Amino acid sequence: MVPNTGSYRLANARVHASLTPGFTTAFDSDGFALADIAVADGRISSINAHGRTAVPVDAIDLGGRIILPCFVDCHTHIDKGHIWPRKPNPDGTFMGALNATGADRAARWNAEDVARRMDFSLRSAYAHGTRALRTHLDSVAPQEEISWPVFETMRETWRGRIELQGACLIGIEGVRDKKWFDRLAKRVAAAKGVLGVVTYMVPDLEELLDHVFAQAIKHGLDLDFHADETDDIAAISLKKIAEAALWNGFEGNILVGHCCSLARQPDLDVLDTLDKVAKAGLAVVSLPMCNLYLQDRRGDHTTPRWRGVTLLHEMKTRGIPVAVASDNTRDPFYAYGDLDMLEVYRMATRILHFDHPVADWPQAVTATPAKVMRLDGFGTLATGGDADFIVFKGRSWTELLSRPESDRIVVRGGRAIDRQLPDYAELDELMVE
């Protein structure tokens, strides 16, 4: 449908108000309007309301099909991806995932193993329409000396296809070894990465957070936290991160993932936390598929009673930037997934109620994570911008979000890409002892 040439026009395309800055027309109740999009030399040369200007006879009539900008996936773990066949989660719990992953990492994560699984993951994400991706990298010693060089090579290999960011990942207790952590922060800075830790309610949490912020300030790094991935109402490290950001006067970007316990806490505590998060300028990403899988798994033939996601609606009302992302893929933390951000958004719509109204929720997988990741021009369709977009069959949200859209057309630089997904059999030899 999209010609493999440098110049063409797509007529009667359905675009969303929240993803087309500068495009003004009448939008329907779901935020859609019909548009004609001209592409030339890999860029969008114009976006006009359908019928406002004459459409060339050779224009491609999309018949109202939805076009979205390519996705931005701001929280993944492609260093862990696809180890499930050799190290499954024994019971579906968070601790089961943590222990299984730790054992596999110690036994199997050499450079070749990490690189091949990373590349497999990136080929999947690219085929589904992802343009930018942030991955956490397990950085407990000695893994940081293996995974970070692999990541840097992978980033160069994929440059121009997927903009790849890396964030280190260690438990907050690892910061107690300040000399080692300072070396890690320096290593992350040299790789132009993001400083990241997992926070728990340890007695010295505030002191450890202060040191994390100090290193981020010293090296000019943004921060990315895993926080409160539990149903324990006493887990309030999101609040502690916000307080630390305020008293340290931190001016960089901070993304906090999970924040599951917030949905379990008393209303007054929630309001206090959200006020501090908004004041500190934090952004929050929820991981609806992974946390639906892990949280409230009781193991006693009892149905889970809550969804595992955080309070995105309440956050968004306060102006807190919010996103959703893929998280883990076919590893002990999540047995499924394929780094398909349409699947993530479809699941988020059902789990988190991204509807009634749709409003600007589509930004949660496009423009908002792009801003958090400092990626100008990503996650939107704009005149003069790169012609990186996805053409779907669906003509409305109910059509788009009811099917996998496995026949979508992914356009990069104005040209449709080969969307062949990698075969799982490629990894078979990595799964045997």
C-alpha positions as CSV (number, residue, x, y, z in Angstrom):
1,M,0.0,0.0,0.0
2,V,2.8,2.5,0.8
3,P,5.0,2.9,-2.2
4,N,8.7,2.3,-2.0
5,T,9.4,5.7,-3.4
6,G,10.5,9.1,-2.0
7,S,7.3,11.0,-2.6
8,Y,3.6,10.1,-2.2
9,R,0.4,11.2,-0.6
10,L,-1.8,9.3,1.8
11,A,-5.4,10.5,1.6
12,N,-8.3,9.9,4.0
13,A,-6.1,8.8,6.9
14,R,-7.4,8.9,10.5
15,V,-5.0,10.7,12.9
16,H,-5.4,11.6,16.5
17,A,-5.5,15.1,18.0
18,S,-3.0,14.3,20.8
19,L,-0.4,13.1,18.4
20,T,-0.5,15.7,15.6
21,P,0.8,19.0,17.0
22,G,0.0,21.9,14.8
23,F,-2.8,20.2,13.0
24,T,-6.1,21.9,13.6
25,T,-9.5,20.7,12.5
26,A,-12.7,19.3,14.0
27,F,-12.0,16.0,15.9
28,D,-14.6,13.4,16.9
29,S,-15.3,12.3,20.4
30,D,-12.4,9.9,20.4
31,G,-10.0,12.5,19.2
32,F,-9.8,11.4,15.6
33,A,-10.0,13.4,12.3
34,L,-9.5,12.5,8.7
35,A,-6.3,13.9,7.1
36,D,-4.2,13.9,3.9
37,I,-0.5,13.3,4.6
38,A,2.2,14.1,2.1
39,V,5.6,12.4,2.3
40,A,8.7,13.5,0.5
41,D,12.4,12.5,1.0
42,G,11.7,10.6,4.2
43,R,9.8,13.4,5.9
44,I,6.2,14.5,6.3
45,S,5.9,17.5,4.1
46,S,2.3,18.4,5.0
47,I,-0.8,17.3,7.0
48,N,-4.1,18.8,5.9
49,A,-7.6,18.1,6.8
50,H,-9.1,15.7,4.4
51,G,-11.1,17.5,1.7
52,R,-9.5,20.9,2.4
53,T,-7.2,20.7,-0.6
54,A,-7.4,18.9,-3.8
55,V,-6.0,15.3,-3.6
56,P,-3.9,14.1,-6.5
57,V,-5.4,11.3,-8.6
58,D,-2.4,9.1,-7.7
59,A,-2.9,9.5,-3.9
60,I,-3.4,6.4,-1.8
61,D,-6.9,6.3,-0.3
62,L,-6.6,4.7,3.2
63,G,-10.4,4.7,3.6
64,G,-10.2,6.1,7.2
65,R,-7.5,3.7,8.5
66,I,-5.7,4.9,11.6
67,I,-2.1,6.2,11.4
68,L,-0.1,6.5,14.6
69,P,3.5,7.7,15.1
70,C,6.0,4.9,15.8
71,F,6.0,3.8,19.5
72,V,8.4,4.8,22.3
73,D,8.9,2.0,24.8
74,C,10.5,3.5,27.9
75,H,10.8,0.6,30.3
76,T,12.1,-2.8,29.1
77,H,14.6,-5.5,30.1
78,I,16.0,-6.9,26.9
79,D,19.1,-8.3,28.7
80,K,16.7,-10.7,30.5
81,G,14.5,-11.4,27.5
82,H,13.7,-14.9,26.3
83,I,15.3,-16.9,29.0
84,W,12.0,-18.5,30.0
85,P,12.6,-21.8,28.1
86,R,15.7,-22.5,30.2
87,K,14.7,-20.8,33.4
88,P,11.0,-20.4,34.0
89,N,9.4,-18.9,37.0
90,P,8.6,-21.9,39.3
91,D,5.5,-20.4,40.9
92,G,4.6,-17.1,39.1
93,T,5.6,-15.0,42.1
94,F,7.9,-12.0,42.3
95,M,10.4,-13.9,44.4
96,G,10.3,-16.8,42.1
97,A,11.2,-14.4,39.3
98,L,14.0,-12.8,41.2
99,N,15.6,-16.0,42.2
100,A,15.3,-17.7,38.8
101,T,16.7,-14.7,37.0
102,G,19.6,-14.4,39.4
103,A,20.5,-18.0,39.0
104,D,20.3,-17.8,35.2
105,R,22.4,-14.5,35.1
106,A,25.2,-16.1,37.2
107,A,25.3,-19.2,35.1
108,R,24.6,-18.1,31.5
109,W,24.9,-14.4,30.8
110,N,28.1,-14.2,28.9
111,A,28.5,-11.5,26.2
112,E,27.3,-13.7,23.3
113,D,24.2,-14.9,25.2
114,V,23.2,-11.3,26.1
115,A,23.9,-10.0,22.7
116,R,21.9,-12.6,20.8
117,R,18.9,-12.2,23.0
118,M,19.0,-8.4,22.9
119,D,19.2,-8.5,19.1
120,F,16.2,-10.9,18.9
121,S,14.2,-8.5,21.1
122,L,15.1,-5.5,19.1
123,R,14.1,-7.1,15.8
124,S,10.8,-7.9,17.4
125,A,10.2,-4.4,18.6
126,Y,11.3,-2.9,15.3
127,A,8.9,-5.1,13.3
128,H,6.0,-4.0,15.6
129,G,6.8,-0.3,15.1
130,T,8.9,0.8,18.0
131,R,11.3,3.7,17.2
132,A,12.9,4.2,20.6
133,L,13.5,1.9,23.6
134,R,15.0,2.2,27.0
135,T,16.3,-1.0,28.6
136,H,17.4,-1.7,32.1
137,L,20.6,-3.6,32.4
138,D,21.3,-5.8,35.4
139,S,24.5,-4.3,36.8
140,V,25.3,-6.3,39.9
141,A,29.0,-7.2,39.8
142,P,30.4,-8.7,37.6
143,Q,27.5,-8.4,35.2
144,E,28.1,-4.7,34.5
145,E,31.4,-5.5,32.9
146,I,29.6,-7.8,30.5
147,S,26.3,-6.2,29.6
148,W,27.3,-2.6,29.2
149,P,29.8,-3.2,26.4
150,V,27.3,-5.4,24.7
151,F,24.7,-2.7,25.1
152,E,27.0,0.0,23.6
153,T,27.7,-2.2,20.6
154,M,24.0,-3.0,20.1
155,R,23.2,0.7,20.3
156,E,25.5,1.5,17.4
157,T,24.3,-1.5,15.4
158,W,20.7,-0.4,15.7
159,R,21.3,3.4,15.3
160,G,18.8,4.8,12.8
161,R,16.3,2.0,13.4
162,I,15.8,2.0,17.2
163,E,17.1,4.8,19.4
164,L,18.4,2.7,22.3
165,Q,18.9,4.0,25.9
166,G,20.4,2.0,28.8
167,A,19.8,2.3,32.5
168,C,21.7,0.4,35.1
169,L,19.7,-1.8,37.5
170,I,20.8,-2.7,41.0
171,G,19.0,-3.0,44.3
172,I,19.2,0.0,46.6
173,E,21.3,-1.9,49.0
174,G,24.1,-2.0,46.4
175,V,24.6,1.7,47.0
176,R,26.0,1.0,50.4
177,D,29.2,0.1,48.8
178,K,29.8,3.7,47.8
179,K,33.1,3.2,46.0
180,W,31.7,0.5,43.8
181,F,28.5,2.4,43.1
182,D,30.5,5.5,42.2
183,R,32.5,3.5,39.7
184,L,29.2,2.2,38.3
185,A,27.8,5.7,38.0
186,K,31.0,6.7,36.2
187,R,30.6,3.7,33.9
188,V,27.0,4.6,33.1
189,A,28.0,8.2,32.4
190,A,30.7,7.1,30.0
191,A,28.1,5.1,28.1
192,K,25.7,8.1,28.1
193,G,23.2,6.0,30.0
194,V,20.7,6.6,32.8
195,L,21.3,5.9,36.5
196,G,18.8,3.5,37.9
197,V,18.2,1.5,41.1
198,V,15.4,-0.6,42.7
199,T,14.1,1.0,45.9
200,Y,12.9,-1.0,48.9
201,M,11.9,0.2,52.4
202,V,15.3,-0.3,53.9
203,P,16.2,1.6,57.1
204,D,18.8,3.8,55.4
205,L,16.7,4.5,52.3
206,E,16.9,8.3,52.6
207,E,20.7,8.2,53.0
208,L,21.1,5.9,50.0
209,L,18.8,8.0,47.8
210,D,20.8,11.0,48.7
211,H,23.9,9.3,47.4
212,V,22.2,8.2,44.2
213,F,21.1,11.8,43.6
214,A,24.5,13.1,44.4
215,Q,26.1,10.8,41.8
216,A,23.4,11.7,39.2
217,I,24.1,15.4,39.8
218,K,27.9,14.9,39.6
219,H,27.7,13.1,36.3
220,G,24.8,15.0,34.8
221,L,22.6,11.8,34.6
222,D,18.9,11.3,34.5
223,L,17.4,8.9,36.9
224,D,15.2,5.8,36.5
225,F,13.8,3.9,39.5
226,H,11.9,0.7,40.1
227,A,9.7,1.4,43.1
228,D,7.1,-0.3,45.3
229,E,6.5,-3.3,43.1
230,T,4.5,-4.9,45.8
231,D,1.0,-4.9,47.5
232,D,2.6,-3.9,50.8
233,I,0.9,-0.7,51.9
234,A,4.0,0.2,53.9
235,A,6.1,0.5,50.7
236,I,6.3,4.3,50.2
237,S,9.6,4.7,48.3
238,L,7.8,6.6,45.6
239,K,7.2,9.3,48.2
240,K,10.8,9.1,49.4
241,I,12.1,9.5,45.9
242,A,10.0,12.6,45.4
243,E,11.2,14.0,48.7
244,A,14.8,13.3,47.8
245,A,14.4,15.0,44.5
246,L,13.0,18.1,46.2
247,W,15.6,18.4,49.0
248,N,18.5,17.7,46.5
249,G,17.2,20.3,44.0
250,F,17.5,17.8,41.3
251,E,16.9,19.2,37.8
252,G,17.2,16.2,35.6
253,N,14.5,13.8,34.4
254,I,13.3,11.2,36.8
255,L,11.2,8.2,35.7
256,V,9.7,5.9,38.3
257,G,8.3,2.5,37.3
258,H,5.7,0.2,38.9
259,C,4.5,2.1,42.1
260,C,2.0,-0.8,42.6
261,S,1.6,-0.3,46.4
262,L,0.1,3.2,45.9
263,A,-3.2,1.7,44.7
264,R,-3.5,-0.2,48.1
265,Q,-2.8,2.8,50.4
266,P,-5.3,5.0,52.3
267,D,-6.5,8.0,50.3
268,L,-4.9,10.7,52.5
269,D,-1.5,9.0,52.1
270,V,-2.0,8.7,48.3
271,L,-2.8,12.4,48.0
272,D,0.2,13.4,50.0
273,T,2.5,11.2,47.8
274,L,1.0,12.5,44.5
275,D,1.3,16.1,45.6
276,K,5.0,15.5,46.2
277,V,5.5,13.6,43.0
278,A,3.9,16.4,41.0
279,K,5.9,19.1,42.8
280,A,9.2,17.2,42.2
281,G,8.4,16.8,38.5
282,L,8.6,13.0,38.5
283,A,7.2,10.9,35.6
284,V,5.7,7.5,36.2
285,V,5.5,4.4,34.0
286,S,3.1,1.6,34.7
287,L,3.8,-1.9,33.4
288,P,0.3,-3.4,33.1
289,M,1.1,-6.8,31.6
290,C,4.0,-7.7,33.9
291,N,2.3,-6.5,37.0
292,L,-1.0,-8.2,36.1
293,Y,1.0,-11.4,35.9
294,L,3.1,-11.0,39.1
295,Q,1.0,-9.0,41.6
296,D,-1.5,-10.7,43.9
297,R,-0.6,-14.1,42.8
298,R,-1.6,-16.1,45.9
299,G,-0.6,-19.7,44.9
300,D,-3.5,-21.2,46.8
301,H,-6.1,-21.6,44.1
302,T,-7.4,-18.1,45.0
303,T,-8.3,-15.6,42.3
304,P,-6.3,-12.4,42.3
305,R,-8.2,-9.4,43.7
306,W,-6.5,-6.4,42.1
307,R,-4.9,-5.4,38.9
308,G,-1.3,-4.6,40.0
309,V,-1.2,-1.2,38.2
310,T,-0.7,2.2,39.8
311,L,-2.9,5.3,39.9
312,L,-2.3,6.8,36.5
313,H,-5.6,8.7,36.3
314,E,-5.0,10.5,39.6
315,M,-1.4,11.3,38.5
316,K,-2.4,12.6,35.1
317,T,-5.0,14.9,36.8
318,R,-2.2,16.5,38.7
319,G,-0.1,17.0,35.6
320,I,2.3,14.1,36.3
321,P,3.6,12.7,33.0
322,V,2.5,9.1,32.8
323,A,3.4,6.3,30.4
324,V,2.9,2.5,29.9
325,A,5.6,0.2,28.6
326,S,6.5,-3.4,27.8
327,D,8.7,-4.3,30.8
328,N,9.8,-8.0,30.7
329,T,9.4,-10.4,27.8
330,R,9.4,-14.2,28.1
331,D,11.5,-14.3,31.2
332,P,10.7,-15.2,34.8
333,F,9.1,-11.8,35.5
334,Y,6.6,-12.2,32.6
335,A,6.2,-15.4,30.6
336,Y,4.7,-13.7,27.6
337,G,4.9,-10.6,25.4
338,D,6.8,-9.6,22.3
339,L,7.7,-5.9,22.8
340,D,4.6,-4.9,20.8
341,M,3.5,-1.6,22.1
342,L,0.1,-1.9,20.5
343,E,-0.5,-4.9,22.7
344,V,0.7,-2.9,25.7
345,Y,-1.7,-0.1,24.9
346,R,-4.6,-2.5,24.2
347,M,-4.0,-4.2,27.5
348,A,-3.6,-0.9,29.3
349,T,-6.9,0.4,27.9
350,R,-8.7,-2.6,29.4
351,I,-6.8,-2.8,32.7
352,L,-6.4,0.9,33.4
353,H,-9.5,2.2,31.5
354,F,-7.9,4.4,28.9
355,D,-11.3,5.2,27.5
356,H,-14.5,7.2,28.3
357,P,-12.9,9.4,27.3
358,V,-9.9,8.4,25.2
359,A,-8.6,12.0,25.6
360,D,-4.8,12.1,25.1
361,W,-4.0,8.7,26.6
362,P,-2.4,7.6,23.2
363,Q,0.5,9.9,24.3
364,A,1.3,7.3,27.0
365,V,3.1,5.1,24.4
366,T,4.4,7.9,22.1
367,A,4.9,11.5,23.0
368,T,5.1,11.3,26.8
369,P,7.9,8.6,27.0
370,A,9.7,10.4,24.2
371,K,9.8,13.6,26.3
372,V,11.0,11.7,29.4
373,M,13.7,10.1,27.2
374,R,14.7,13.6,25.8
375,L,13.9,12.5,22.2
376,D,12.8,15.6,20.3
377,G,10.4,14.9,17.4
378,F,9.6,11.3,18.5
379,G,6.1,10.1,19.2
380,T,4.2,12.6,17.0
381,L,3.1,13.3,13.4
382,A,4.1,16.8,12.4
383,T,4.8,18.7,9.2
384,G,8.6,18.7,8.8
385,G,9.1,15.7,11.0
386,D,10.4,12.3,10.1
387,A,8.0,10.0,8.2
388,D,8.1,7.3,10.9
389,F,4.6,6.0,11.4
390,I,2.3,2.9,11.4
391,V,-0.7,2.3,9.2
392,F,-3.3,0.1,10.7
393,K,-6.4,-1.6,9.4
394,G,-8.6,-0.3,12.2
395,R,-10.6,2.8,11.6
396,S,-11.6,3.4,15.2
397,W,-10.3,2.5,18.7
398,T,-12.7,-0.5,18.9
399,E,-11.4,-1.8,15.6
400,L,-7.8,-1.1,16.3
401,L,-7.8,-2.5,19.9
402,S,-9.9,-5.6,19.1
403,R,-7.3,-7.3,16.9
404,P,-3.6,-7.9,16.9
405,E,-3.2,-5.9,13.7
406,S,-0.4,-8.3,12.7
407,D,-0.7,-7.0,9.1
408,R,0.1,-3.4,10.1
409,I,2.4,-1.4,7.9
410,V,5.4,0.1,9.6
411,V,6.9,3.1,7.8
412,R,10.4,4.4,8.6
413,G,11.9,7.3,6.7
414,G,8.9,7.2,4.4
415,R,9.4,3.6,3.3
416,A,7.6,0.5,4.5
417,I,10.0,-1.8,6.3
418,D,10.3,-5.6,6.2
419,R,8.2,-6.7,9.2
420,Q,9.4,-10.3,9.3
421,L,9.6,-11.4,13.0
422,P,12.5,-13.5,14.2
423,D,11.9,-17.2,14.7
424,Y,12.1,-18.5,18.2
425,A,14.1,-21.4,16.9
426,E,17.0,-19.0,16.4
427,L,17.5,-19.1,20.2
428,D,17.2,-22.8,20.7
429,E,20.9,-23.5,21.1
430,L,21.0,-20.9,23.9
431,M,18.4,-22.8,25.8
432,V,20.3,-26.1,26.3
433,E,22.9,-26.9,28.9
